[in-house]
Amino acid sequence: MTHGVAFWFEFASTYSYLSAMRIQALCAERNVPLTWQPLPLGPIFAAYGWRDSPFNLFPAKGANMWRDMERECARLDLPLQRPDVFPQNSMLAARTICGVIDDPRAPDLIRAIYSANFAQNRNISDPAVLGDLLTATGFDAASALAAAQTPEGKARLRAQSDTAAALGIYGAPSFVVDGELFWGNDRLERALDWATSDTGGGHRAAER
Amino acid sequence: MTHGVAFWFEFASTYSYLSAMRIQALCAERNVPLTWQPLPLGPIFAAYGWRDSPFNLFPAKGANMWRDMERECARLDLPLQRPDVFPQNSMLAARTICGVIDDPRAPDLIRAIYSANFAQNRNISDPAVLGDLLTATGFDAASALAAAQTPEGKARLRAQSDTAAALGIYGAPSFVVDGELFWGNDRLERALDWATSDTGGGHRAAER
């Protein structure tokens, strides 16, 4: 049988970008149902005592992450322009997506937001930028942005955080398949293998 | 042209185990020269303010690392027995390897130490265990252990730390090819691609 993949992504996360741009096509190729799950990483990192990205807190790690992104983007044929601000504040973008997640155009908007952040060096915390992206992908920008900033809009994203914590998620991107948690863009293909196999991607020996 | 791969490994590191067990055969297949570079991660983590493995400091991350190790070991057909102590104190093992690194049997000893840690739940900080492994791989255990504990033996491992820091290394396993740094077992194959290509593994667009 085929399980669905829940894709947990953070708009400020570089490696989430690599997955976000690829996952819908990969799932379509394999007939794997896909759900998009916005994830604010800030509260998770705050619980670690981090008030910034680990890629900024640990400079050697950050330097190599950007070099690795250059190599991986070249390999995956994805554009990359290192943003002036990293990580960007992704709260408004994530709340906006939560409000339109059931719309079939939502994946286009998600990719547009990632491209703005990592290929176009645009400020995705700016309502004007998000408004442009909403309009370009067929949404009513004013109403989507207004809904994101209501108490209900904020509560939707908080509920995502709570769900993520309950699933054991600690970073992004993450993939959850039938309760099995995979972390990192390097595990996207493994998650899809798991989703399409009776025996958990053939890894019967790893089953508990 | 073909560049060599410098493999930086920490005996206490789970993902270093996955690379250590595979890298010599993969390099041989591709005619890539390989050097083994013992790396004590403790001083690097201490510089981050960590006095323990991040997999212990951050329990959700640690739980999923062990699950991922089960999946990856099943995929790579490597045995895994979660050690009672993690991370193990690897200083004596690393100092011992430094003293015999030019011996052609050193890779056998390295793999034996990793198997002891991650497949046999043996205490690799115990000189008696290391002595068994040295003897089993053809070394004079008493002289190798004695050399590891001299001031010169300790200085050799400290020099490795200094070299690693100068290369920008911040974790293990790491691979360095012609100045290019790759981090993590998931990048082993990419490092080999880089080593065997004029254009950096075909990633010309990523060249600086």
HADDOCK unambig.tbl for C-alpha pairs under 7 A between the chains (distance, minus, plus):
assign (segid A and resid 60 and name CA) (segid B and resid 168 and name CA) 5.64 0.50 0.50
assign (segid A and resid 60 and name CA) (segid B and resid 169 and name CA) 6.99 0.50 0.50
assign (segid A and resid 60 and name CA) (segid B and resid 170 and name CA) 6.19 0.50 0.50
assign (segid A and resid 61 and name CA) (segid B and resid 170 and name CA) 6.07 0.50 0.50
assign (segid A and resid 70 and name CA) (segid B and resid 206 and name CA) 5.31 0.50 0.50
assign (segid A and resid 71 and name CA) (segid B and resid 203 and name CA) 6.42 0.50 0.50
assign (segid A and resid 71 and name CA) (segid B and resid 206 and name CA) 5.16 0.50 0.50
assign (segid A and resid 74 and name CA) (segid B and resid 203 and name CA) 5.91 0.50 0.50
assign (segid A and resid 74 and name CA) (segid B and resid 205 and name CA) 5.92 0.50 0.50
assign (segid A and resid 74 and name CA) (segid B and resid 206 and name CA) 5.91 0.50 0.50
assign (segid A and resid 75 and name CA) (segid B and resid 203 and name CA) 6.34 0.50 0.50
assign (segid A and resid 168 and name CA) (segid B and resid 60 and name CA) 5.67 0.50 0.50
assign (segid A and resid 169 and name CA) (segid B and resid 60 and name CA) 7.00 0.50 0.50
assign (segid A and resid 170 and name CA) (segid B and resid 60 and name CA) 6.19 0.50 0.50
assign (segid A and resid 170 and name CA) (segid B and resid 61 and name CA) 6.06 0.50 0.50
assign (segid A and resid 203 and name CA) (segid B and resid 71 and name CA) 6.47 0.50 0.50
assign (segid A and resid 203 and name CA) (segid B and resid 74 and name CA) 5.95 0.50 0.50
assign (segid A and resid 203 and name CA) (segid B and resid 75 and name CA) 6.42 0.50 0.50
assign (segid A and resid 205 and name CA) (segid B and resid 74 and name CA) 6.00 0.50 0.50
assign (segid A and resid 206 and name CA) (segid B and resid 70 and name CA) 5.34 0.50 0.50
assign (segid A and resid 206 and name CA) (segid B and resid 71 and name CA) 5.24 0.50 0.50
assign (segid A and resid 206 and name CA) (segid B and resid 74 and name CA) 5.98 0.50 0.50
